[in-house]
Amino acid sequence: MHLLFDGELAAFDTLRFVEEKIGAGLWSLNVKTGEMRWSRGMFQIFGMEPGSVEPTLPLFRSMMHPDDRLSRGDFDRILREGVSIEREFRILRRDGRIRWVANRGEPVLNGQGQIDRAIGIVCDVTSKQNAMQELRATEGRYRTLAKSLSTIVWTTPADGQATDLPEWRDLTGQSLAQLQGRGWLDAVHPEDRDLVAAAWAQSIAQRQTFNITYRVRLKDGTYRWFNARGAPVLTTGGEVKEWIGVLIDMCQTPASLDDGRWLTGAQARAARAILNWTVKDIADAANVSVSTIRRLEESDGPSNLRGDIANAIRDAFEASGVEFILLPSGPPAVRPRRIVS
């Protein structure tokens, strides 16, 4: 072993340096006598001066936070079962501070194969625990905000194959096995399913944003309109790391959406009826082809048109007196624009 320091105390100085830099301490336990030995780093972790107390197993346990203290502790498992231990818990230092530590230990056998003593290392992991708690708090705030906005957050791996969508399961009643891969599409309305699958496949293949409105079968068997939006998360090298997106409840969001993909075939047909227009009339007004309008109106579901084209069609309808609305329940609808005097 290469020591960091020279001289008679090279080993001691090297151990002291390592313990200080990584926030660690070593301990050993005599099985027969219950006596312990602590390194300088152990005393420092517990907020004590080295040699100020006699290290014992009861003292070690007394330093553990009451909520983390086991009725039969880690040391008992080593002595009773002869197994290694690895556990994180809080300690109450003599200065009143609370720190998180990771305790790792294992038994040492004598020549007769019996447990003679136990040795281990304690590392201060407070920074890691604080970061994890902050991450959980941030995620909790994000989830709460998303819920208040009637929004579901979803993620998938880079290939777009779902592994687990907890909020989707809560919404649709699908099991984990049912939704995995592309199984989540089974909860999409049959009339919208092929369109959604094609749009998702195109987004995956071209690494472009995903944005489409469709009907989802809820756990009670009814259908509800949602808008799904997603985008790829890229690595520093430009590769797709994962996909993240939201599913927005269209019946709980304001009706003033400017997303052309919100336009459905049923809305287009209803809007023409309100205005008493032919297919050619709306095609001319929106400056698009007749075949584009016919393709839009082929189904009741969401449009698979490019956003700018769908927006042009909606703009043409709205300019002529049609208002697109979202009802408290049911699909997106249209009505004659109200005239405010």
LOKE-603745 format. One record per residue: y, x, z of N, C-alpha, C, CB in turn. Coordinates in steps of 0.1 Angstrom, whole numbers, padded with zeros to 4 digits, always signed. Atoms other than C-alpha are relative to their C-alpha. Glycine has a CB too. Example, Ala and Ser with C-alpha at 12.3 -4.5 7.8 and 13.67 -1.06 7.14 Angstrom:
BEGIN
-0012+0009+0000-0045+0123+0078+0012+0009+0000+0000-0010+0012
-0011-0009+0000-0011+0137+0071+0011-0008+0008+0005+0004-0014
END
This chain:
BEGIN
-0012+0008+0000+0000+0000+0000+0012+0009+0000+0000-0010+0012
-0012-0008+0000+0034+0014-0009+0010-0006+0010+0006+0000-0015
-0010+0004-0010+0059+0012+0020+0014+0002-0005-0002+0007+0013
-0014-0001+0005+0096+0006+0014+0008+0011+0007+0006-0013+0002
-0008-0009-0008+0107+0030+0041-0009+0012+0004+0005-0007+0013
+0007-0012-0004+0097+0065+0053+0000+0002+0015+0006+0012-0007
+0000-0003-0014+0090+0079+0087-0011-0007+0008+0013-0004+0006
+0010+0005-0009+0069+0070+0117+0000-0016+0000+0001+0005+0014
-0002+0014-0001+0082+0034+0117+0000-0007-0014+0012-0004+0008
-0001+0005+0014+0078+0029+0079-0007-0014-0001-0007+0010-0010
+0007+0013+0001+0052+0001+0083+0008-0011+0007-0014+0001+0005
-0008+0010-0007+0073-0017+0109+0013-0004-0007+0004+0006+0014
-0013+0003+0007+0106-0014+0090-0003-0007-0013+0007+0014-0004
+0003+0008+0012+0089-0026+0058-0003-0014+0003-0012+0007-0007
+0003+0014-0004+0075-0057+0075+0013-0007+0005-0010+0000+0012
-0013+0006-0005+0109-0063+0092+0008-0004-0012+0007+0009+0009
-0008+0003+0012+0126-0061+0058-0005-0012-0008+0001+0013-0009
+0006+0011+0007+0102-0084+0041+0002-0014+0007-0015+0002-0003
-0002+0012-0008+0103-0110+0069+0014-0005-0001-0004+0002+0014
-0014+0005+0000+0141-0111+0069+0004-0005-0013+0009+0012+0004
-0005+0004+0013+0145-0114+0032-0007-0013-0005-0004+0011-0010
+0007+0012+0005+0119-0142+0027+0000-0011+0011-0014+0003-0005
+0000+0010-0011+0124-0160+0061-0014-0003+0004+0007-0012-0005
+0014+0002-0004+0088-0155+0073-0003+0007+0013-0009+0005-0011
+0005-0007-0012+0069-0145+0104-0015-0001+0001+0007-0007+0013
+0014+0000-0001+0034-0136+0112-0005-0003+0014-0006+0014-0004
+0006+0003-0013+0012-0148+0141-0015+0002+0000+0003-0015+0003
+0015-0001-0002-0023-0142+0155-0003-0007+0013-0004+0015+0000
+0005+0007-0012-0043-0162+0180-0013+0005+0004+0000-0016-0003
+0013-0004-0006-0070-0150+0203-0008-0012+0004+0002+0010+0012
+0008+0013-0002-0097-0177+0203-0004-0001+0015-0012+0000-0009
+0005+0001-0013-0111-0168+0237+0011-0002+0011-0008+0013+0003
-0010+0000-0010-0079-0163+0257+0011-0010-0003+0006+0014+0002
-0011+0009+0004-0055-0185+0237+0013+0007-0001+0001-0011+0010
-0012-0008+0001-0030-0157+0237+0004+0001-0015-0002+0013+0006
-0005-0002+0014-0008-0153+0206+0009+0013+0000+0008-0012-0004
-0009-0011+0003+0011-0125+0191+0009-0004-0012-0008+0014-0004
-0009+0004+0010+0042-0131+0171+0008+0013-0005+0011-0010+0005
-0008-0011+0006+0060-0107+0147+0015-0003+0003-0002+0001-0015
-0014+0002-0002+0098-0103+0149+0005-0012-0008+0008+0013-0004
-0004+0012+0008+0102-0128+0121-0003-0013+0006-0007+0001-0014
+0004+0013-0007+0084-0155+0141+0011-0004+0010-0014+0001+0007
-0011+0002-0010+0109-0151+0170+0013-0005-0007+0002+0012+0008
-0013+0003+0007+0138-0153+0145-0001-0014-0006+0003+0010-0011
+0002+0014+0006+0124-0185+0128+0002-0010+0011-0013-0001-0006
-0001+0009-0011+0122-0201+0163+0014+0001+0007-0011+0002+0010
-0013-0002-0007+0157-0189+0172+0000+0007+0013+0007-0014+0001
+0001-0007-0013+0146-0166+0200+0001+0015-0003-0014-0003+0006
+0000-0014+0001+0151-0130+0207-0014+0006+0002+0009+0006+0012
+0013-0006-0001+0120-0109+0202-0003+0005+0014-0002+0012-0010
+0004-0003-0013+0101-0105+0234+0006-0008+0012+0003+0014+0003
-0007+0008-0011+0122-0131+0253-0010-0009+0006+0012-0007-0006
+0010+0009-0006+0092-0153+0259-0014+0005-0004+0001-0015-0006
+0014-0004+0003+0054-0149+0260-0006-0010-0010-0008+0000+0013
+0005+0010+0010+0040-0164+0228-0014-0006+0004-0002+0007-0014
+0013+0008-0003+0013-0191+0235-0001-0011-0010+0000-0005+0015
+0002+0012+0009-0002-0219+0216+0007-0012+0005-0015-0003-0001
-0008+0012-0005+0013-0246+0239+0015+0002-0004-0001-0001+0015
-0014-0002+0003+0047-0230+0233+0003-0002-0015+0005+0015+0003
-0001+0002+0015+0042-0230+0195+0000-0015-0003-0012+0006-0008
+0000+0014+0003+0033-0267+0196+0012-0007+0006-0013-0006+0007
-0012+0006-0005+0062-0275+0218+0012+0001-0009+0003+0006+0014
-0011-0002+0009+0085-0262+0192+0000-0009-0012+0000+0015-0005
+0002+0009+0011+0072-0287+0166+0008-0013+0003-0015-0002-0003
-0007+0013-0001+0093-0318+0160-0011-0011+0005+0006-0004-0014
+0009+0010-0005+0077-0347+0179-0006-0009-0011+0007-0009+0010
+0005+0009+0011+0073-0368+0147-0010+0007-0008+0011-0005-0008
+0009-0007+0008+0054-0340+0131-0012+0007+0008+0007+0011-0007
+0010-0006-0008+0033-0329+0160-0013-0008+0000+0005+0001+0015
+0013+0007+0000-0004-0337+0157-0007+0000+0014-0009+0007-0010
+0007+0001-0012-0026-0349+0185-0010+0012+0002-0007-0013+0002
+0008-0013+0001-0050-0321+0175+0006+0008-0011-0015-0004-0002
-0008-0007+0009-0030-0295+0158-0008+0009-0010+0009+0009+0007
+0006-0008+0011-0036-0271+0129-0009+0011+0006+0011+0007-0008
+0008-0010-0006-0049-0244+0152-0014-0005+0005+0007+0006+0012
+0013+0006-0004-0076-0268+0165-0009-0001-0011+0003-0014+0007
+0008+0001+0012-0088-0273+0130-0007+0014-0004+0008-0005-0012
+0005-0014+0002-0092-0235+0126-0012+0003+0009+0011+0010+0001
+0010-0003-0010-0111-0232+0158-0012-0009-0001+0006-0001+0014
+0011+0010-0001-0132-0264+0155-0008+0000-0013+0006-0014+0002
+0006+0001+0013-0139-0264+0117-0001+0013-0007+0007-0010-0008
+0000-0013+0007-0133-0228+0107+0006-0001-0014-0014+0005-0001
-0006+0002+0013-0111-0239+0078+0014+0006-0001+0000-0015-0005
-0014-0004+0002-0078-0226+0064+0009-0012+0001+0002+0007-0013
-0010+0011-0001-0047-0247+0070+0012+0003-0008+0004-0002+0015
-0012-0001+0007-0016-0253+0051+0008-0013+0002-0002+0003-0015
-0007+0012-0003+0010-0277+0063+0015+0003+0002-0005-0007+0013
-0015-0002-0002+0048-0282+0064+0004-0010+0011+0008-0002-0013
-0005+0009-0011+0066-0296+0094+0013+0005+0005-0010-0001+0012
-0013-0004-0006+0099-0295+0113-0002+0007+0014+0009-0012+0001
+0000-0006-0013+0106-0273+0143+0013-0002+0007-0003+0015-0001
-0013+0001-0008+0132-0276+0171+0003+0013+0006-0001-0012+0011
-0003-0013-0005+0148-0243+0176+0007-0001+0014+0009+0007-0010
-0007+0000-0013+0162-0233+0210+0015-0002-0001-0003+0014+0007
-0014+0002+0001+0197-0234+0196+0003-0015-0005+0006+0009-0011
-0002+0014+0003+0192-0271+0188-0001-0004-0015+0013-0005+0004
+0001+0002+0014+0188-0267+0150-0014-0004-0004+0005+0013-0008
+0013+0005+0005+0160-0284+0131-0002+0008-0014+0000-0015-0002
+0003-0007+0012+0143-0263+0104-0014-0005-0005+0000+0015+0002
+0013+0003+0006+0114-0270+0080-0007+0013-0002+0002-0007-0013
+0008-0012+0002+0086-0245+0080-0013-0003-0006-0003+0008+0013
+0014+0001+0006+0053-0240+0061-0009+0009+0008+0000+0003-0015
+0010-0008-0008+0024-0228+0083-0013+0001-0008-0002-0007+0014
+0013-0003+0007-0006-0212+0066-0008+0010+0009+0003+0006-0014
+0009-0008-0009-0035-0198+0086-0014-0001-0004+0002-0003+0014
+0014+0000+0003-0071-0189+0084-0008+0007+0012-0003+0006-0013
+0007-0006-0011-0099-0179+0108-0005+0014-0004-0013-0008+0004
+0006-0014+0001-0112-0143+0113-0013+0000+0007+0010+0011+0004
+0013+0000-0006-0149-0139+0120-0003+0014+0006-0011-0004-0010
+0005-0013-0006-0165-0112+0142-0013+0004-0007-0002-0001+0015
+0013-0005+0006-0197-0093+0135-0011-0009+0000-0004+0013+0006
+0010+0010-0001-0218-0122+0146+0003-0013-0008-0002-0004+0015
-0003+0012+0008-0202-0146+0122+0007-0011+0007-0012-0005-0006
-0007+0010-0008-0183-0164+0149+0015+0002-0001-0004+0001+0015
-0014-0001+0001-0146-0172+0149+0005+0007+0012+0007-0014-0001
-0005-0008-0011-0129-0145+0169+0015-0002+0002-0003+0015-0004
-0014+0002-0001-0093-0151+0161+0005-0007-0012+0008+0013+0003
-0006+0006+0012-0069-0168+0137+0013+0007-0003+0003-0016+0003
-0012-0007+0004-0041-0153+0117+0008-0009-0009-0003+0014-0006
-0007+0009+0010-0013-0169+0097+0014+0005-0002+0000-0014+0005
-0014-0003+0003+0022-0168+0084+0008-0013+0000+0001+0007-0014
-0009+0011+0000+0051-0192+0089+0012+0004-0008+0005-0004+0015
-0011-0003+0009+0078-0194+0062+0010-0012+0002-0004+0001-0015
-0011+0010-0001+0112-0212+0065+0002-0006-0014+0013+0007+0005
-0002+0007+0013+0113-0238+0037+0010-0011+0001-0014-0006-0004
-0010+0010-0002+0143-0257+0048+0008-0003-0013+0010+0004+0011
-0008+0002+0012+0162-0251+0016-0008-0009-0010+0004+0013-0006
+0008+0008+0010+0133-0265-0005-0001-0014+0005-0014+0006+0000
+0001+0013-0005+0129-0295+0017+0014-0008-0002-0004-0001+0015
-0013+0006+0002+0167-0302+0016+0002-0004-0014+0011+0009+0005
-0001+0003+0015+0166-0300-0022-0008-0012-0004-0003+0013-0008
+0009+0012+0004+0137-0324-0024+0005-0013+0006-0014+0003+0006
-0005+0013-0006+0153-0349+0000+0013-0004-0008+0004+0003+0014
-0011+0003+0008+0185-0347-0021-0004-0006-0013+0009+0012-0002
+0005+0005+0012+0165-0352-0052-0005-0015+0001-0011+0009-0006
+0005+0014-0003+0148-0383-0037+0011-0009+0002-0010+0000+0012
-0011+0008-0003+0181-0396-0025+0007-0004-0013+0010+0006+0010
-0006+0003+0013+0196-0392-0060-0008-0009-0008+0002+0014-0007
+0008+0009+0008+0167-0408-0076+0000-0014+0005-0015+0005+0000
-0001+0013-0006+0169-0437-0051+0013-0007-0004-0001+0001+0015
-0013+0006+0004+0206-0442-0059+0000-0004-0014+0011+0010+0003
+0000+0003+0014+0199-0441-0096-0009-0012-0002-0006+0012-0008
+0009+0012+0001+0170-0466-0093+0007-0013+0005-0013+0002+0007
-0007+0012-0005+0192-0489-0072+0011-0005-0010+0006+0003+0014
-0010+0003+0010+0220-0487-0097-0006-0007-0012+0008+0012-0004
+0007+0006+0012+0196-0494-0126-0004-0014+0003-0012+0009-0004
+0004+0013-0004+0182-0524-0107+0011-0010+0000-0008+0000+0013
-0011+0009-0001+0216-0538-0100+0006-0004-0014+0011+0006+0008
-0004+0002+0014+0223-0536-0138-0011-0007-0008+0005+0012-0006
+0011+0006+0007+0191-0554-0146-0006+0010-0011+0004-0013-0007
+0004-0011+0009+0179-0521-0162-0013+0007+0006+0011+0010-0002
+0012-0008-0004+0145-0504-0161+0000+0013-0006-0013-0008-0005
+0000-0013+0005+0143-0467-0165-0014+0004-0003+0006+0010+0011
+0014-0004+0004+0113-0452-0183+0000+0014-0006-0006-0010-0011
+0002-0013+0006+0100-0418-0194-0014+0001-0006+0003+0011+0011
+0013-0003+0006+0072-0406-0216+0000+0015-0003-0003-0008-0013
+0001-0014+0004+0059-0371-0225+0005+0001-0014-0015+0005+0000
-0006-0003+0013+0071-0355-0257-0007-0007-0012-0001+0015-0003
+0007+0007+0010+0044-0372-0278+0002-0015+0000-0015+0003+0000
-0003+0014+0000+0056-0406-0268-0011-0009+0006+0003-0005-0013
+0012+0008-0005+0022-0416-0253+0003-0002+0015-0013+0008-0002
-0003+0003-0014+0029-0434-0220-0011+0004+0009+0003-0015+0001
+0010-0004-0010+0012-0420-0189+0001-0010+0011+0003+0014+0005
-0002+0011-0010+0027-0444-0163+0014-0005-0001-0004+0005+0014
-0013+0006+0000+0056-0468-0163+0000-0011+0011+0003-0007-0014
+0001+0009-0012+0057-0483-0128+0008-0013-0001+0004+0007+0012
-0008+0012+0001+0086-0507-0134-0004-0009-0011+0015+0004-0002
+0006+0008+0011+0070-0518-0167-0012-0008+0005-0004+0009-0012
+0011+0007-0006+0039-0526-0147+0004-0012+0008-0009+0009+0008
-0005+0010-0009+0059-0546-0122+0005-0012-0009+0011+0005+0009
-0006+0010+0009+0076-0565-0151-0010-0008-0007+0010+0007-0010
+0010+0007+0009+0046-0573-0173-0013-0003+0007-0002+0009-0011
+0013+0002-0006+0017-0572-0149-0011+0008-0006-0004-0015-0001
+0010-0008+0006-0001-0547-0170-0005+0010+0010+0006+0008-0013
+0005-0011-0009-0023-0522-0152+0003+0013-0006-0016-0002+0002
-0002-0013+0005-0020-0485-0155-0008+0003-0012-0003+0010+0011
+0009-0003+0012-0050-0483-0178+0004-0008-0012-0014-0004+0004
-0003+0008+0012-0037-0511-0200+0013+0005-0007+0003-0014+0005
-0013-0005+0006-0002-0495-0206-0001+0014-0006+0011-0002+0009
+0000-0014+0004-0013-0459-0212-0001+0001-0015-0011+0007+0007
+0000-0002+0014-0009-0444-0246+0010-0009-0006-0013-0002-0006
-0008+0010+0006+0005-0472-0268-0004-0014+0005-0001+0001-0015
+0005+0013-0005-0011-0499-0247+0012-0009+0005-0009+0002+0012
-0012+0009-0004+0024-0511-0235+0004-0009-0011+0011+0009+0005
-0004+0008+0011+0029-0525-0269-0007-0014+0000-0003+0006-0014
+0007+0012-0001+0004-0552-0260+0008-0011+0007-0014+0002+0007
-0009+0010-0007+0031-0568-0238+0012-0003-0008+0004+0006+0013
-0011+0004+0009+0055-0570-0267-0004-0012-0008+0004+0012-0009
+0003+0012+0007+0057-0603-0285-0007+0004-0014+0013-0008-0003
+0008-0004+0013+0032-0603-0315+0009+0000-0012-0010-0011-0002
-0008-0001+0011+0060-0610-0339+0009+0012-0001+0009-0013-0001
-0009-0012-0001+0080-0580-0327-0008+0013+0001+0009-0001+0012
+0008-0012-0003+0051-0556-0321+0000+0011-0010-0014-0004+0004
+0000-0009+0011+0048-0540-0355+0013+0007-0002-0005-0007-0013
-0013-0006+0002+0085-0535-0358+0004+0010+0011+0011-0011+0000
-0003-0009-0011+0088-0519-0323-0009+0012-0001-0003-0007+0014
+0009-0011+0002+0058-0497-0330+0005+0010-0011-0014-0004-0003
-0005-0008+0011+0073-0485-0363+0012+0007+0004+0002-0009-0012
-0013-0007-0005+0107-0478-0347-0003+0011+0009+0009-0011+0006
+0004-0010-0009+0091-0459-0319-0006+0012-0007-0009-0005+0011
+0006-0011+0007+0070-0438-0342+0010+0008-0008-0011-0006-0010
-0011-0006+0008+0100-0431-0364+0009+0009+0009+0008-0010-0007
-0008-0008-0009+0120-0419-0334-0007+0012+0005+0004-0009+0013
+0008-0011-0005+0092-0397-0322-0001+0011-0012-0015-0004+0003
+0001-0009+0011+0087-0382-0357+0013+0007-0003-0005-0007-0012
-0012-0006+0004+0123-0376-0364+0009+0005+0012+0008-0010-0008
-0007-0004-0012+0134-0369-0328+0014-0006+0001+0001+0016+0001
-0012+0007+0000+0161-0395-0330+0000-0010+0010+0003-0006-0014
-0001+0010-0010+0174-0420-0306-0008-0013-0003+0014-0004+0003
+0008+0012+0002+0153-0452-0301+0009-0011+0006-0013+0001+0008
-0009+0011-0004+0173-0485-0300-0005-0012-0007+0014+0004-0003
+0005+0012+0006+0157-0519-0306-0001-0011+0010-0014+0003-0007
+0001+0012-0009+0157-0554-0291-0012-0008-0004+0013-0009-0001
+0012+0007+0003+0125-0573-0287-0004-0008+0012-0012+0010-0004
+0004+0008-0010+0107-0598-0266-0012+0006+0008-0004-0014-0005
+0010-0005-0009+0085-0588-0236-0007-0011+0007+0006+0011+0010
+0008+0010-0007+0057-0608-0221+0001+0003+0015-0014-0002-0005
-0001-0002-0015+0064-0611-0183-0013-0003+0006+0011-0008+0006
+0012+0002-0007+0037-0613-0157-0004-0015+0001+0000+0007+0014
+0003+0014-0001+0040-0651-0156-0003-0006-0013+0012-0007+0006
+0004+0005+0013+0032-0653-0193+0012-0004-0009-0009-0012+0001
-0012+0003+0008+0068-0661-0205+0005+0012-0006+0010-0007+0009
-0006-0011+0007+0087-0640-0229+0015+0001+0003-0002-0001-0015
-0014-0002-0003+0122-0625-0223+0005+0011-0009+0002+0004+0015
-0006-0010+0009+0145-0605-0246+0005+0012+0008+0011-0007-0008
-0004-0013-0006+0151-0568-0237+0005+0009-0012-0011+0006+0008
-0005-0011+0009+0170-0540-0254-0005+0013+0005+0015+0000-0002
+0006-0013-0004+0151-0507-0253+0008+0012-0007-0015+0002-0003
-0007-0011+0005+0171-0475-0257-0006+0013+0006+0015-0001+0003
+0005-0013-0005+0158-0439-0254+0005+0012-0008-0015-0001+0000
-0004-0013+0007+0165-0403-0264-0009+0011+0005+0015+0003+0003
+0008-0011-0004+0146-0371-0264+0008+0010+0009-0005+0008-0012
-0005-0010-0008+0152-0345-0237-0005+0013-0006-0004-0002+0016
+0003-0012+0007+0153-0311-0254+0000+0012+0010+0009+0003-0011
+0000-0013-0007+0144-0276-0240+0011+0008-0006-0014+0007-0001
-0011-0009+0006+0168-0247-0245-0004+0005-0013+0001+0012+0010
+0004-0004+0013+0147-0238-0275+0000-0011-0010-0014+0005+0001
-0002+0011+0010+0153-0272-0291-0013-0008-0001+0003+0005-0013
+0012+0008+0001+0118-0286-0285+0001-0012+0009-0013+0008+0004
-0001+0012-0008+0113-0321-0271-0009+0002+0012-0005-0013-0008
+0007-0001-0013+0104-0319-0234-0006-0013+0004+0009+0006+0010
+0005+0013-0003+0101-0356-0228+0010-0010-0006+0000-0002+0016
-0009+0011+0004+0117-0390-0236+0004-0007+0012-0007-0009-0010
-0005+0008-0011+0139-0409-0212+0008-0012-0006+0008+0008+0010
-0007+0011+0005+0153-0443-0217+0002-0012+0010-0006-0006-0013
-0002+0012-0009+0163-0477-0203-0005-0013-0008+0014-0002+0004
+0003+0013+0006+0151-0513-0209+0009-0010+0007-0015-0003+0003
-0011+0008-0005+0180-0537-0205-0004-0015-0002+0013+0003-0007
+0003+0015+0001+0174-0574-0197+0012-0006-0007-0002-0006+0015
-0011+0006+0008+0195-0591-0224+0005-0013+0006-0005-0002-0014
-0005+0012-0006+0197-0623-0204+0008+0002+0012-0012-0009+0003
-0008-0003-0012+0214-0605-0175+0012+0009-0003-0009+0006+0010
-0011-0009+0004+0239-0585-0195+0011-0008-0007-0005+0012-0009
-0011+0007+0007+0273-0595-0210-0003-0002-0014+0013+0008+0002
+0003+0003+0014+0272-0610-0244+0008+0008-0010+0003-0015-0002
-0008-0008+0009+0298-0587-0258-0006+0013-0004+0014+0001+0005
+0006-0012+0004+0274-0562-0271+0003+0003-0015-0016-0001+0001
-0004-0004+0013+0284-0542-0302-0012+0006-0008+0012+0009+0000
+0011-0006+0007+0249-0531-0311-0006-0009-0011-0011+0004+0011
+0005+0009+0011+0239-0544-0345-0014-0003+0001+0003+0007-0013
+0014+0003-0001+0203-0542-0337-0003-0012+0009-0008+0012+0005
+0002+0012-0007+0208-0571-0314-0002-0012-0009+0012-0002+0010
+0000+0011+0010+0210-0593-0345-0015-0003-0003+0007+0004-0013
+0014+0004+0003+0178-0613-0350+0000-0009-0013-0006-0008+0011
+0001+0008+0012+0165-0631-0381+0003-0015+0003-0014+0001-0005
-0003+0013-0004+0167-0664-0362+0015-0003+0001-0007-0004+0013
-0014+0001-0001+0203-0658-0355+0007-0001-0013+0006+0011+0008
-0006-0001+0013+0211-0650-0391-0002-0014-0007-0006+0011-0009
+0002+0013+0006+0195-0682-0403+0009-0011+0006-0015-0004+0001
-0008+0010-0007+0213-0703-0376+0014+0002-0004-0002+0001+0015
-0014-0002+0003+0246-0687-0384+0003-0005-0014+0003+0015+0000
-0002+0005+0013+0242-0695-0421+0001-0015+0000-0011+0004-0010
+0000+0015-0001+0234-0731-0412+0013-0005+0006-0012-0005+0009
-0012+0005-0006+0265-0734-0390+0012+0001-0011+0004+0009+0012
-0011-0002+0010+0287-0721-0419-0003-0007-0013+0002+0015-0002
+0004+0006+0013+0267-0739-0446+0000+0010-0011+0008-0013-0003
+0000-0011+0010+0263-0706-0464-0014+0002-0006+0004+0013+0007
+0012-0004+0006+0237-0695-0488-0003+0015+0003+0000-0002-0016
+0003-0014-0003+0219-0661-0486+0010+0009-0008-0014+0003-0005
-0010-0008+0008+0243-0649-0514+0013+0000+0007+0000-0006-0014
-0013+0000-0006+0273-0660-0495+0002+0011+0011+0002-0014+0007
-0001-0010-0010+0266-0638-0465-0002+0014-0005-0011-0003+0011
+0002-0013+0006+0254-0610-0487+0013+0005-0006-0011-0001-0011
-0013-0004+0006+0287-0610-0505+0011+0003+0011+0006-0012-0009
-0009-0002-0011+0307-0613-0473-0002+0013+0008+0000-0012+0010
+0003-0012-0007+0289-0584-0457-0001+0012-0009-0013-0002+0008
+0001-0011+0010+0288-0564-0489-0014+0007+0001+0011+0010+0002
+0014-0005+0001+0250-0560-0488-0007-0008-0010-0007-0001+0015
+0008+0006+0010+0222-0570-0511-0006-0013+0005-0010+0009-0005
+0007+0012-0004+0206-0604-0511-0014+0003+0006-0002-0009-0012
+0013-0004-0005+0172-0587-0505+0001+0005+0015-0006+0011-0009
-0002-0004-0014+0187-0572-0473+0000-0012+0009+0013+0008+0001
-0001+0013-0008+0195-0607-0460-0014-0006+0001+0010-0009-0006
+0013+0006+0000+0161-0620-0470-0010+0008+0009-0006-0001-0014
+0008-0008-0009+0144-0591-0452+0003-0002+0015+0001+0015-0003
-0004+0003-0014+0164-0598-0421-0005-0013+0005+0015+0000+0001
+0004+0014-0004+0155-0635-0421-0015-0002-0001+0007-0010-0008
+0014+0003+0001+0118-0630-0426-0007-0003+0013-0007+0013-0006
+0007+0003-0013+0110-0632-0389+0011-0004+0010-0007+0012+0006
-0009+0004-0010+0126-0646-0358+0005+0012+0009-0006-0010+0009
-0002-0011-0009+0126-0612-0341+0012+0009-0004-0012+0008+0001
-0011-0009+0002+0150-0583-0340+0001+0007-0014+0000+0011+0011
-0002-0006+0013+0164-0566-0370-0005+0014-0001+0015+0000-0004
+0003-0014+0002+0150-0534-0384+0009+0007-0010-0015+0001-0005
-0010-0005+0009+0181-0528-0405+0007+0012+0007+0010-0011-0004
-0009-0011-0006+0203-0497-0400+0011-0007+0008+0005+0009-0011
-0010+0006-0009+0228-0503-0373+0013-0004-0007+0004+0010+0011
-0012+0003+0006+0258-0501-0396-0001-0012-0009+0005+0012-0009
+0002+0012+0008+0243-0527-0420-0001-0013+0008-0013+0002-0008
+0001+0012-0009+0234-0551-0392+0013-0003+0006-0010+0003+0011
-0014+0003-0005+0269-0547-0378+0008-0006-0010+0006+0013+0005
-0008+0006+0010+0284-0555-0411-0003-0015-0002-0002+0007-0013
+0004+0014+0001+0264-0587-0413+0006-0009+0011-0015-0002+0000
-0006+0007-0012+0274-0597-0378+0015-0002-0001-0004+0007+0013
-0014+0001+0002+0310-0589-0385+0004-0011-0010+0006+0014-0004
-0003+0010+0011+0310-0611-0416-0002-0014+0006-0009+0002-0012
+0002+0013-0006+0296-0640-0396+0011-0003+0010-0014-0001+0007
-0010+0003-0011+0320-0636-0367+0014-0002-0006+0000+0012+0009
-0013+0002+0007+0350-0633-0391+0001-0014-0006+0002+0010-0010
+0000+0014+0006+0340-0667-0405-0002-0011+0010-0011-0001-0011
+0000+0011-0010+0338-0685-0372-0013-0002+0008+0003-0012-0006
+0012+0001-0007+0304-0678-0357+0000+0010+0012-0013+0004-0009
+0000-0008-0012+0299-0665-0321-0014+0003+0004+0008-0007+0012
+0013-0004-0004+0269-0645-0310+0000+0000+0015-0004+0014-0005
+0001+0001-0015+0258-0653-0274-0013+0003+0006+0004-0015+0004
+0013-0001-0007+0232-0646-0248+0000-0010+0011-0001+0015+0007
+0001+0011-0010+0220-0675-0227-0006+0005+0012-0008-0012-0006
+0006-0004-0013+0209-0673-0191-0015+0002-0002+0003-0010+0011
+0015-0002+0003+0173-0677-0205-0002-0003-0014-0008-0010+0009
+0002+0002+0014+0158-0678-0239+0005+0011-0008+0005-0013-0004
-0004-0011+0009+0165-0657-0270+0015+0000-0002-0008-0002-0013
-0013-0001+0004+0198-0645-0283+0003-0012-0009+0003+0013-0007
-0003+0012+0008+0217-0674-0300+0013+0001-0006+0000-0013+0010
-0014+0000+0006+0248-0683-0320+0005-0014+0001-0002+0003-0016
-0006+0013+0000+0273-0711-0320+0014+0001-0007+0002-0005+0015
-0013-0001+0005+0306-0720-0336+0010+0006+0010+0005-0014-0005
-0009-0007-0010+0334-0699-0321+0010-0011+0005+0008+0011-0007
-0009+0009-0007+0355-0718-0296+0014+0003-0004-0002+0000+0015
-0014-0002+0003+0391-0723-0306+0008-0002+0012+0004-0010-0012
-0009+0001-0012+0415-0715-0278+0014-0003-0005-0001+0013+0008
-0013+0003+0004+0448-0732-0282+0010+0006+0009+0002-0016-0001
END
